[in-house]
Amino acid sequence: MSVFKGLVCIITGASSGIGRELAYTWASQGASLVLAARNEKRLTDIAKECKARGGQAHVVLTDVAEQEACKHLVEETIRTFGRLDILVNNAGISMYALFDELDDLSAMDKIMKINFYGSMYCTFYALPHLKASKGRIVGISSLTGKTGVPTRSVYAASKHAMAGFFDSLRLEMRDHGVSVTMIYPGFVQSEVRSRAIGTDGQSLGSSTAQEEKAMTAEACAQIISKATAHRKREVVMTARAKLGLWMKLIAPALVDFMAAKAIKTGK
Ligand SMILES: NC(=O)c1ccc[n+]([C@@H]2O[C@H](COP(=O)([O-])OP(=O)(O)OC[C@H]3O[C@@H](n4cnc5c(N)ncnc54)[C@H](OP(=O)(O)O)[C@@H]3O)[C@@H](O)[C@H]2O)c1
């Protein structure tokens, strides 16, 4: 029997990409899903598909940059399903701009608000319920949460912030039976790069990477699901990144070179 059968799971950023595929993965295993994001039409369609795959699904329109909305998300989950077992902090936006070429900083505030503060807000309100269920927290970071790369400065900062926050929380939650799993994906097929913020503060509208060479969101969701089931501490997704982390200890400049090349070639 699946670990996820009957578990109540909030997934933020469930309207697209990795979040959507994770919802489908867990719906197929009989989970009860709370789908959070801002695009109502997409979420409603995804909820329908989750139900068709054997799960339960409830949509809660949520802008994770708003603390009150995150509180409402958790309250609505408890009102609907009576408990909470898993919180996946997945909602995120990226950037594609050199820091010294930005027109202004307003969009950069947005990146921190969504990626870091949004994760912190949702976790704060979810924690009492996760302690009661001895539940699981999952944070979707990025390889830029392990090492900085050009064109992603503030995005990398937001993902490093997530790592510092959740690594600390893992220790605080140890005696409460709540696990914290951090996920560090590489390139995954999704809308994250076409929606990334450019120098003018607007979405790029198209991807700068070789999307066809990226991991599928479905494969990524399978890895996240397995790590969550096993309450793993963290997953660094690509072999190149795993090697890079070791090399960073002895030859950090070489890792800088590898990271910059990956961004330049888009794979
Ligand atoms: N794809 C990759 O290569 C990759 C690599 C490393 C890390 N990641 C991380 O993986 C996570 C998922 O991204 P993805 O690749 O699946 O990208 P995506 O297809 O662009 O999905 C991003 C999701 O975040 C939601 N979102 C954005 N702003 C939000 C807000 N203010 N409030 C609530 N939800 C919001 C979007 O929904 P709405 O617009 O409907 O709100 C969407 O559902 C992100 O944290 C991203 O940084 C992705």
The ligand as an SDF file (V2000), in Angstrom:
LIG
                    3D

 48 52  0  0  0  0  0  0  0  0999 V2000
   12.0290   23.8080  -13.4380 N   0  0  0  0  0  0  0  0  0  0  0  0
   13.2890   23.8940  -13.0200 C   0  0  0  0  0  0  0  0  0  0  0  0
   14.2390   23.7510  -13.8010 O   0  0  0  0  0  0  0  0  0  0  0  0
   13.5580   24.1460  -11.5660 C   0  0  0  0  0  0  0  0  0  0  0  0
   14.8560   23.9680  -11.1060 C   0  0  0  0  0  0  0  0  0  0  0  0
   15.1360   24.1860   -9.7730 C   0  0  0  0  0  0  0  0  0  0  0  0
   14.1370   24.5780   -8.9160 C   0  0  0  0  0  0  0  0  0  0  0  0
   12.8730   24.7560   -9.3850 N   0  0  0  0  0  0  0  0  0  0  0  0
   11.8350   25.1930   -8.4450 C   0  0  0  0  0  0  0  0  0  0  0  0
   10.7150   24.3400   -8.5490 O   0  0  0  0  0  0  0  0  0  0  0  0
    9.5640   25.0340   -8.1000 C   0  0  0  0  0  0  0  0  0  0  0  0
    8.4270   24.8130   -9.0810 C   0  0  0  0  0  0  0  0  0  0  0  0
    8.7170   25.4730  -10.2890 O   0  0  0  0  0  0  0  0  0  0  0  0
    8.4030   24.8760  -11.7410 P   0  0  0  0  0  0  0  0  0  0  0  0
    9.6980   24.5720  -12.3560 O   0  0  0  0  0  0  0  0  0  0  0  0
    7.3830   23.8430  -11.6780 O   0  0  0  0  0  0  0  0  0  0  0  0
    7.8800   26.2310  -12.4560 O   0  0  0  0  0  0  0  0  0  0  0  0
    6.4650   26.7070  -12.9940 P   0  0  0  0  0  0  0  0  0  0  0  0
    5.9590   25.7620  -14.0120 O   0  0  0  0  0  0  0  0  0  0  0  0
    6.6640   28.1250  -13.3850 O   0  0  0  0  0  0  0  0  0  0  0  0
    5.5450   26.6290  -11.6870 O   0  0  0  0  0  0  0  0  0  0  0  0
    5.6450   27.5760  -10.6740 C   0  0  0  0  0  0  0  0  0  0  0  0
    4.4240   27.4750   -9.7880 C   0  0  0  0  0  0  0  0  0  0  0  0
    4.5270   28.4550   -8.7420 O   0  0  0  0  0  0  0  0  0  0  0  0
    3.3040   29.1420   -8.6540 C   0  0  0  0  0  0  0  0  0  0  0  0
    3.4660   30.4990   -8.1370 N   0  0  0  0  0  0  0  0  0  0  0  0
    4.2240   31.4990   -8.6240 C   0  0  0  0  0  0  0  0  0  0  0  0
    4.0470   32.6090   -7.8930 N   0  0  0  0  0  0  0  0  0  0  0  0
    3.1570   32.2890   -6.9160 C   0  0  0  0  0  0  0  0  0  0  0  0
    2.5650   33.0100   -5.8520 C   0  0  0  0  0  0  0  0  0  0  0  0
    2.8330   34.3080   -5.6270 N   0  0  0  0  0  0  0  0  0  0  0  0
    1.6920   32.3740   -5.0400 N   0  0  0  0  0  0  0  0  0  0  0  0
    1.3920   31.0720   -5.2550 C   0  0  0  0  0  0  0  0  0  0  0  0
    1.9200   30.3350   -6.2440 N   0  0  0  0  0  0  0  0  0  0  0  0
    2.7850   30.9490   -7.0760 C   0  0  0  0  0  0  0  0  0  0  0  0
    2.7360   29.1530  -10.0650 C   0  0  0  0  0  0  0  0  0  0  0  0
    1.3170   29.2800  -10.0300 O   0  0  0  0  0  0  0  0  0  0  0  0
    0.4250   30.5840  -10.3060 P   0  0  0  0  0  0  0  0  0  0  0  0
    1.1110   31.4060  -11.3310 O   0  0  0  0  0  0  0  0  0  0  0  0
   -0.8940   29.9890  -10.7390 O   0  0  0  0  0  0  0  0  0  0  0  0
    0.3040   31.2670   -8.9860 O   0  0  0  0  0  0  0  0  0  0  0  0
    3.1170   27.7580  -10.5220 C   0  0  0  0  0  0  0  0  0  0  0  0
    2.1460   26.8360  -10.1080 O   0  0  0  0  0  0  0  0  0  0  0  0
    9.9840   26.4980   -7.9470 C   0  0  0  0  0  0  0  0  0  0  0  0
   10.1970   26.7950   -6.5860 O   0  0  0  0  0  0  0  0  0  0  0  0
   11.2840   26.5770   -8.7030 C   0  0  0  0  0  0  0  0  0  0  0  0
   12.1330   27.5870   -8.2140 O   0  0  0  0  0  0  0  0  0  0  0  0
   12.5530   24.5500  -10.6860 C   0  0  0  0  0  0  0  0  0  0  0  0
  1  2  1  0
  2  3  2  0
  2  4  1  0
  4  5  1  0
  4 48  2  0
  5  6  2  0
  6  7  1  0
  7  8  2  0
  8  9  1  0
  8 48  1  0
  9 10  1  0
  9 46  1  0
 10 11  1  0
 11 12  1  0
 11 44  1  0
 12 13  1  0
 13 14  1  0
 14 15  2  0
 14 16  1  0
 14 17  1  0
 17 18  1  0
 18 19  2  0
 18 20  1  0
 18 21  1  0
 21 22  1  0
 22 23  1  0
 23 24  1  0
 23 42  1  0
 24 25  1  0
 25 26  1  0
 25 36  1  0
 26 27  1  0
 26 35  1  0
 27 28  2  0
 28 29  1  0
 29 30  1  0
 29 35  2  0
 30 31  1  0
 30 32  2  0
 32 33  1  0
 33 34  2  0
 34 35  1  0
 36 37  1  0
 36 42  1  0
 37 38  1  0
 38 39  2  0
 38 40  1  0
 38 41  1  0
 42 43  1  0
 44 45  1  0
 44 46  1  0
 46 47  1  0
M  CHG  2   8   1  16  -1
M  END
$$$$
